[in-house]
Amino acid sequence: MDPCRLRPGAGRRTAQNRRPAGRRRAERHLRDPQPAHPSRRRRIEVPADAQATDRRPTPYPPAGIHFQTVGQNVGGDDGVSVPGSADRAGRPRVYCHKSGAGQLALLYIRLIQGRQRLMKAAIAVLGFLMLGGCAGDGRMFWPQTSAQSGQCPKLTSDQEFSLNLAQNMADEGRLHASLANLEGMPDSLGEVRLRKARVLRLLGSHEAEPLYRSLLGTCRAAEGEHGLGQLAAARGDNALAQQHLLTASKLEPTDEKIRNDLGVVYLNQLKLEQARFQFLTAMELKPSDSLAAVNLATLLIYQNNWTQAAELATRAGLTPEQITDAQARAAKIGKAQTTPLASVERVAPLREAPLPEQTDRQSTGVRP
């Protein structure tokens, strides 16, 4: 078979075929620099015109960095390859020599890779915490400022001095002067709002209620509920007063003044057993306070239990004036027994006691 038919165009006299054989071998050598088999190795002279026309300029990388194809072994100990710089497609990867520029480039690349790994780890940890913080009902356990913690911000010495000055004025009956001193202090402090609400309530101002409500959910939540209960009892709404005072007693179960006022609200509703329990609790919490003892004596006289009333007066050290006061209040409660409950609520309104110097909490009792 004619080999020219298997290779079309082989018999034509083209420009390539007219080139010398030595030139074609030189071009093959430039395309494939691998040496030939030793048995076939021979010296090839490349014409000068071929060197000038067929060789192309070799692109040089920046100083200190050159490229290495995957699988190509470059230089042994004079350089180090950057991890992850070669891809699976065989594209070049960065190869850095142990020169100043190469080390700087390698350090920069490793820094970028380290930051990427750190960012991925941080995102994973954050996602784990968010999933772990979910409750069974899908809500998050966010940090809450509990009203029962009692952690109120500490006052400065100047603020304590101003509060003590306003307290002394209120104890002396100078309520307007006490309010004027409190007006000069920041309302952002819960203690200032509490003192101001108490003075405004004693003055009969309606501005006391929003101040008491602003204390709910803070470290002064018990005092806020207590004040709202006192305002409701003064309006004759003993049901609402009972609700606020019960909440306050749960927040501050050892506050004798809250217990005493809750007993007064029970007494206004003729809930005698509940009132007796609260009066006894207040007396045991603070035996030196005679206000709860007077209210309990009023309850005993109303029940015609004179023996226990006399024993209570002796044990608590009540004065004859206090016993007379208790008798008058018991008589009014007895007259109101045949009236509807709404009228009974007005029989024993709350009475304010002097503001204490240390605890600065209000105490209430029954008014004659």
Sequence and secondary structure as in RCSB ss.txt:
>XXXX:A:sequence
MDPCRLRPGAGRRTAQNRRPAGRRRAERHLRDPQPAHPSRRRRIEVPADAQATDRRPTPYPPAGIHFQTVGQNVG
GDDGVSVPGSADRAGRPRVYCHKSGAGQLALLYIRLIQGRQRLMKAAIAVLGFLMLGGCAGDGRMFWPQTSAQSG
QCPKLTSDQEFSLNLAQNMADEGRLHASLANLEGMPDSLGEVRLRKARVLRLLGSHEAEPLYRSLLGTCRAAEGE
HGLGQLAAARGDNALAQQHLLTASKLEPTDEKIRNDLGVVYLNQLKLEQARFQFLTAMELKPSDSLAAVNLATLL
IYQNNWTQAAELATRAGLTPEQITDAQARAAKIGKAQTTPLASVERVAPLREAPLPEQTDRQSTGVRP
>XXXX:A:secstr
  HHHHSTTTTS  HHHHS HHHHHHHHHHH  S   GGG       HHHHHHH        TTEEEE TT    
SSSEEE TT S TT   EEEEESSHHHHHHHHHHHHHHHHHHHHHHHHHHHHHHHHHTB TTS B      TTS 
      HHHHHHHHHHHHHHHTT HHHHHHHHHTS TTSHHHHHHHHHHHHHTT TTHHHHHHTTTTSTTHHHHH
HHHHHHHHHTT HHHHHHHHHHHHHHSTT HHHHHHHHHHHHHTT HHHHHHHHHHHHHH TT  HHHHHHHHHH
HHTT HHHHHHHHHHHT  HHHHHHHHHHHHHHHHGGGS HHHHTTTS EEE    SSS    EEE  
